[in-house]
Amino acid sequence: MEHPDRPNCIRDSAVEIEVVLPGLIGEMALDHQRFSRTPGRASGATRGEIMDFSLSEEHRITQANIRKLCERELEPIAGLIDREGRYPMDFHRALGREGYLGALIPPDFGGSGADLLTMYIVKEELCRVSAGVGMSVAICALNFCNFLAKLGTEDQKRKYLPPVISGEKLASYCLTEPNAGSDTMGLQTRASRRGDRYVINGSKTFITNGPLADFFIVVTRTSGQRGVRGGTNFILERGSPGLSSGPPFEKLGMRCSPTSEVFLEDVEAWPSQVLGTEDQGFIDMFNTLDAERSLAAATATGIAQACLDASLKYARERVQFGRPIASFQHVQAMLVDMATSLELARTFAHKVVWLYEQGRNINRQAAMAKLFASQMAVRAGLDAVQIHGGYGYITEFPVERYLRDAKLCEIGGGTTEIQKNIVARELLKN
Ligand SMILES: Cc1cc2nc3c(=O)[nH]c(=O)nc-3n(C[C@H](O)[C@H](O)[C@H](O)COP(=O)(O)OP(=O)(O)OC[C@H]3O[C@@H](n4cnc5c(N)ncnc54)[C@H](O)[C@@H]3O)c2cc1C
């Protein structure tokens, strides 16, 4: 039954749940009071509350603003920067000026103090126009800034957050190694204590922003050979003797986002450069990166939205056999599948964000959301190319880029198979 006051709300006579997801960007402040932290809310559905899947007014404003900025300044160059493999630093700085890079960071450190759904919206809108930019931004805003905001000392936050939030400096997050991808615990980069400092040796690969980054969070092992204990995270700066990055990799997709190896040869680091607690680095990483994991699906939903928008437009305009191809049932079926699975992926992804904000364990749901959304985006990319026919195969239309970009969703930040392992493990627990 429809809620009498709110046309988009479904009201059930037995259970009414209200999910209020506020969040503001820029000059607006986060209204934490309205967020569902009232007693009983954290335990989920509560009698007398209403389930509301619509975005709040603040979220809609954020969405409209970031969309406008992307359409005005990013869309005209999105194809070009992909072909040239060039990261648009001017646009990145514009994002900093508008407050998007520090969306999650408290205002004390130059951030906007918004909620996670705001960040989801920002990431999705960026990826809708250029998933490569969305990926580089996410590394700065989430893997670096959010990690630092949660684990860093006061001095570290004051030193590193403002320049990254403003967009003046680029950051990277260095976990993967040539012999340790899915098997993160097998990483071999070693930080050894020598006198009053550490000496770091090893190499990292597939590092987003690696060729351009000013700051690097580097995950190392300080003790033991395997297992979750014995890891330590460091913040390192470009220019540190022994730290270097390789040339940008040539990639299938996400081509404007620079990716490279990062080499560490006898790099000296002071205890003040340890991020979090020595030997607890892996545990810190797993706990802190939940926020990043809860947003993983945003890349996929952004790309799939772009596929759907382009396909709808093309299907209406392209005429064959004297009719728009949108009138053919096979084309309609692809559009329907695309729109339906996108809606499912996004709604579920928003639920994962909500669960995270409620302080719930999101292991199973975050993996499910990434798994489903990633496969959905690749399917959307394939269908978008199919709907465009030969024009989908050439670079004049952006759908071939969407398809190339979408494939990374199934690899980066944990492959599809690893997400399945997580879901299976959680399902079979106990
Ligand atoms: C463009 C790009 C950007 C990236 N950015 C970053 C970054 O900024 N920072 C960073 O640290 N890393 C980054 N990565 C690394 C990324 O997270 C890894 O590529 C990913 O985790 C997979 O690791 P791998 O490539 O070593 O593949 P592997 O782990 O070698 O996997 C190869 C295949 O084996 C399968 N497989 C492996 N183990 C299992 C298992 N137990 N069960 C079933 N199947 C399995 C995988 O699913 C996959 O199909 C990036 C990668 C790319 C391509």
The ligand as an ORCA input file, in Angstrom:
! r2SCAN-3c Opt
* xyz 0 1
  C      43.951     -1.287    -13.439
  C      44.234     -1.897    -12.097
  C      44.327     -1.068    -10.993
  C      44.643     -1.610     -9.738
  N      44.849     -0.765     -8.675
  C      45.385     -1.273     -7.528
  C      45.809     -0.385     -6.489
  O      45.664      0.844     -6.568
  N      46.388     -0.926     -5.388
  C      46.573     -2.270     -5.250
  O      47.115     -2.683     -4.230
  N      46.172     -3.136     -6.218
  C      45.588     -2.679     -7.355
  N      45.205     -3.527     -8.358
  C      45.417     -4.959     -8.179
  C      44.144     -5.782     -8.116
  O      43.491     -5.587     -6.884
  C      44.550     -7.242     -8.378
  O      44.851     -7.325     -9.759
  C      43.475     -8.232     -8.015
  O      43.318     -8.293     -6.625
  C      43.800     -9.639     -8.547
  O      45.107    -10.024     -8.269
  P      46.017    -10.603     -9.453
  O      45.950     -9.663    -10.570
  O      47.354    -10.921     -8.900
  O      45.303    -11.931     -9.901
  P      45.486    -13.387     -9.258
  O      45.269    -13.326     -7.805
  O      46.747    -13.988     -9.754
  O      44.254    -14.158     -9.930
  C      44.307    -14.730    -11.232
  C      43.016    -15.546    -11.425
  O      42.964    -16.612    -10.449
  C      41.779    -16.520     -9.695
  N      42.025    -16.898     -8.301
  C      43.054    -16.536     -7.495
  N      42.920    -17.074     -6.285
  C      41.754    -17.772     -6.302
  C      41.049    -18.547     -5.340
  N      41.489    -18.691     -4.093
  N      39.877    -19.124     -5.721
  C      39.398    -18.967     -6.987
  N      40.029    -18.254     -7.933
  C      41.182    -17.652     -7.597
  C      41.378    -15.042     -9.776
  O      39.998    -14.867     -9.496
  C      41.747    -14.710    -11.208
  O      40.748    -15.147    -12.071
  C      44.826     -3.014     -9.601
  C      44.689     -3.847    -10.717
  C      44.426     -3.305    -11.946
  C      44.349     -4.235    -13.143
*
